[in-house]
Amino acid sequence: MGFYGQSDKQILETLGSRLREYRLRMNLTQDDMAKRAGLSTSTIKGLEAGRGRLDSLVAALRVLRRLDSLDTFLSEPLVSPMQIATQGKQRQRASRSSQSQHDALPLDKNKKRSKPEW
């Protein structure tokens, strides 16, 4: 069953249960994990119960070597083709300022440069 059929509380409890399973697979006690993550044991217990703060979750995932799960959990949004079309053309390079364009003489490609008079 997917997360859409669950309440917010059930989802958090599921995530906490999965966190506990990864901790146990690494043969870590809650105390060991808390020390490695720089958190209290009660914080680890709270995370595993589906409570806690995001910064605590990130610290716990770091200990479990599961930070890569965050990309799957909440991946970076992709730019849609419609957004690209409405944004217009991106600049490829800088152009001359309007002042320097007025100061520059137009170049005739068919005309050779004259030698400067000294």
N, C-alpha and C positions, 0 to 999 in steps of 0.2 A: 504494500500500500504506500502511495506517495504522501508527501507532506501536505498536499492540498486538502486531504480528508481529515487532517488532524487540527486540533486547536493549538494556539500558540504555546500553551503549557505543555501539551503532549510533544510538540516539536522540541522544546527545550529539554524535556526529560529524555527524549530519544538521543539528542546530541550529547547530553551528559552521560548516558549509558554507553554511547560509542566511545567517548573520551575515556571512561573507566576501562572498557575493553582494550583499548590501545595501551593504557597504562599497565594493565595486567599482562599483556603480551610482552611488554618490555621487562616484566618481572620487577616492577617498581611498587613500593608501598606508597600510600598517600603522603606519608612523611618524607620519603625520598624525593618524590616528585615535587613536593612543596619546597624543599630545600634547593633543588636544582633550578626551579623556576623563580626563586626569590619570593615565594608567596607563603602564606600560612596554611597549615593543614586544614583549617576550617574553610579556607577559600577553595581548596581542591575539593573538599567534600561538597561545598555549595555548587561548584561547577558540575560535578558528577550528578547532583540532584536537579540540575537544570536551572540553577540560579548563578548569578555572577555578572561581572563586568567584562566588556570586550578585551580590555588590556590584560586581564587575568587569563582569559581564554587564549590570547595570543602567546602569552608566556608559557602556558601549559602545552600548547601545540608545538612550541619551539623545543621543549624538552623531549616531546614524543617524536620529534623530527617529522612533523606533519604540517608544516607551514605551507607546503605546496597544495594542501587541501583547500586553502583559502582561495586559490584561483578558480577551483571548481565551485566552491561555495558561493562566491560572488565575483564572477569574472569581470574583466574590464569591458565596458560597453563598446560595441562596435559602431562605427559610423555608417549610417544607412546611405544608400545611393541618393535618396531624396535630400538628405542633409548636404551632401557634396554638391548637388545641383543648385541648391539654394544659397550656398555660401559663395558661389562665384569662383573665379579663377584665382589660384594662389599665386603670389608673386614669386618669380623665379630668380630675379636679381634686382638690384637697386637701379633706379634710373637717375639721370642727372637732375640736379635741382633746377627749378624754373629759372633762377637767376643765371646759372652757368649756361643754360640752353640759349638764353638771349645773348650772352657774351660771346659764344662760340660762332665762328664764321661757318657757313655751310660749305661743305666740301663737294667739289665737282669731281666725280670719279674719272671723267674723261680728260681732265686737265692735269698736267704735270705740275708738280710743285716748283715754284721758282726759287732760285738760289737767293739767299739773303744778301742784301747789299751791305758791305762792311766799309 
